[in-house]
Amino acid sequence: MNLRRIVKIVAALNLAYFGIEFAVALAIGSVSLFADSIDFLEDTVVPHRRGCFSR
């Protein structure tokens, strides 16, 4: 498996976990879970901003 494919898989998993954690944070009103979910979103976006997917 090449590195680009692995980064895409990890980014997709981070995005999925962001959605789950964000929904739970809203449901129970947890600010700390909300903040943690934003961190997962950041982990999803950073590889794209660093040019990992540009050729």
C-alpha positions as a printed NumPy array, in Angstrom:
array([[  0.   ,   0.   ,   0.   ],
       [  1.43 ,   3.396,  -0.846],
       [  1.711,   6.26 ,   1.597],
       [ -0.848,   8.456,  -0.187],
       [ -3.531,   5.748,   0.141],
       [ -2.745,   5.231,   3.827],
       [ -2.999,   8.977,   4.538],
       [ -6.369,   9.101,   2.757],
       [ -7.667,   6.156,   4.825],
       [ -6.508,   7.717,   8.083],
       [ -8.035,  11.078,   7.104],
       [-11.362,   9.37 ,   6.334],
       [-11.299,   7.581,   9.701],
       [-10.54 ,  10.864,  11.483],
       [-13.429,  12.538,   9.674],
       [-15.794,   9.715,  10.635],
       [-14.736,   9.872,  14.268],
       [-15.135,  13.654,  14.212],
       [-18.761,  13.205,  13.154],
       [-19.472,  10.637,  15.847],
       [-17.806,  12.595,  18.616],
       [-19.393,  15.876,  17.49 ],
       [-22.876,  14.316,  17.527],
       [-22.326,  12.857,  20.989],
       [-20.965,  16.187,  22.261],
       [-24.088,  17.957,  21.034],
       [-26.376,  15.293,  22.48 ],
       [-24.899,  15.447,  25.976],
       [-23.779,  19.096,  25.939],
       [-20.098,  18.37 ,  26.523],
       [-17.77 ,  21.217,  25.646],
       [-14.658,  19.075,  26.128],
       [-15.947,  16.418,  23.703],
       [-16.784,  19.19 ,  21.249],
       [-13.221,  20.529,  21.51 ],
       [-11.792,  17.04 ,  21.034],
       [-13.968,  16.512,  17.962],
       [-12.593,  19.734,  16.468],
       [ -9.097,  18.299,  16.99 ],
       [-10.122,  15.251,  14.918],
       [-11.38 ,  17.61 ,  12.214],
       [ -8.042,  19.435,  12.259],
       [ -6.206,  16.099,  11.907],
       [ -8.327,  15.435,   8.824],
       [ -7.582,  18.799,   7.197],
       [ -3.842,  19.104,   7.931],
       [ -2.627,  16.481,   5.395],
       [ -4.568,  18.328,   2.672],
       [ -3.082,  21.697,   3.616],
       [  0.461,  20.323,   3.64 ],
       [  0.123,  19.137,   0.071],
       [  0.206,  15.404,   0.782],
       [ -2.236,  14.807,  -2.048],
       [ -0.714,  17.068,  -4.671],
       [  1.328,  15.473,  -7.411]])
